[in-house]
């Protein structure tokens, strides 16, 4: 509160608006015009487009070197650089080639196991089911990368390894029955 008359009758503090005194003559309105600028169309900007583009580029470089002045400019800069999503938020923004891959290709991976030569039962089948569940819950891998992982496991569990693992599993089952 600067002045005592700033307080209204109900106790609220509000600045009163200052109004010009109508008795005082204006310096700008009272004088006679000289009539120098009659045709304002002749005074329009007649610059070459190259130089105006040059000035805009120089101003942009200068503004970039100073950095954003506030958080709004910072968010605008992040959006232009692709660090922040544009509004309104679109969850499929910049999806790339994965946009054409259907959702079920990421989730239902078990259907590929018979084609890869993975057995339908036993420890390898159980392990591969867990691998498929883990891959289906990974949102950061592409569908092609998930298929590469399944193919790698299929190559790892070739026919010889499958027979060896089945034999070891049967021996383990027999040992658990005898104990």
N, C-alpha and C positions, 0 to 999 in steps of 0.2 A: 504494500500500500504506500503510494507516494504522497498522496494528499488526503486530507480528512474528508473532503467531499466525494471521494471515491466510494465510500460506504453508502449503500442504499438504505432506505428506511427499515427494511426487514433484516438487515444485518449482513446481506450477501455482498461480497466484494466484486464489483464490476467496474471496468474502466468506462468512463463516459466518452462518447464520440466527440471529436472536435469538429466543429463546423466553421466554415469560412464566414467572415463578417461581410455582409452584402454592402456595407457602406464604403468599403475600401475598393478603389478602382484597380482593375487588373492591368498589369504591365503589358500583357500579350494581346489582350482584346481591344485596348483603347487606341492603339497606334494605326496609322494608315498604311496599307500594304504598298510595297514598291512595284509590284507587277513584273518582277524579273522572271519568275518561273511560271510562264503561262502554259507552255506545252510540255507537260511532264513525260509524255511518251518518248520524246527525244532523249530523255535521260535514262532510259532503260539500260540494263547491263548488256553490253555487246562484247563479251569475252569469248575467246576461243574455247571450245569444249575441252581440248587437251589440258589447258591451264586450270580450268575448274576441277577436272578430274585429278590433276596433280595436287591441287590444294586440298581436296578431300582426302587423298591418300596420305598426304603429309599430316593432316589433322588426325587421321586414324592411327598412324604410327606414333604420333605424339601422345595420343590418349592411351595407346597400349603400353607405352613406356612408363606412363605415370601409374597405370593400374586402375582398377575400379575405385570409384569414390565412395560407394556404399554397397550394401549387400544386394540390392536389386541389380545394380550393374554387374556385380560379381556373378549372380545367378544367370543373368543374360549371357555373360561371357562363357560360363560353363555350358549353357545350352547350345551356344554356337559351336563350341569345341566338342560337343558330343559327350561331355562328362555328366550331364544332367538331362533327364528326359524332358521333352517339351510338354507343355500343358495343352489339353487335358491328357492325363496319364494314359498311355496305351501300353498294355503289358506285352504286346507283340511288336513293339518298336525296335527296329534294327535287328530283326530275327535272322535275316540273311537267308541262306538256302534251306535252313531248317523249317521255314514257314510252310514249305510244300509237303513236309513229312507229316503224315497223320499222327494223331495222338496215340493210337493203339500200337503203332510201331515202336514207341518208346516203352510201353507198359507190358504188353503181352509178348514176352520173349520166349516163353516155354514152348511155343508152337514151332520154334526153329530147331529144337533139340533133336527130334527124330531124324530130320534131314541131315544133321551133322554127325549122325552115327553114335549118339549117346544112348546107352541102355535105358530101358524104361523103369527098371527097378534096381535096387542095390545101393551101395554107398556112393557110387559115382553119380547116379541119378539124383540122389538126395543132395549131394554137394552142388550139382549143376542147378538144381531147383533153387538152392540158396543163392547161388551166383546170379540167377535170373531175377530173383527178388531184389537183391542189392543193386543190380544194374537198373532195374525199373524205377527204383527210388532215387536215382541220381539225375537231377535236373540239369547238370552242367555238361553232360556228355551228349554228343549227337547220336542219332540212331545208328549211323554207319560205324561209329566208334564202338558202340555197344555190340554190334555184330562182329566187329574185329575181335573183341574180347571173347565172345562165344566161340569164334573160329579158333582162336588160340587155345582155349581149353579143349576143344574137340581134337586139335592136333596133338595136344599134350596127352590126352587120354586116348591114345591110339589102341588098336586091337591088342597088342602085346601087353600094354599097361593095364588095359581093362581085365585081361585074363589074370595078370599078376595080382591086381587089387582084389579081384573076386576070390582068388585062392587064399590070399591073406585074410580076407573077411570071413571065409568059411573056417579057416583055422582058428580065428578069434572066437567065432561062435561055438566051435567044439570045445575050446579051452574054457569058455564061460559056462558051458553045460556041465563039464566034469568037475568044476570047482565048487 
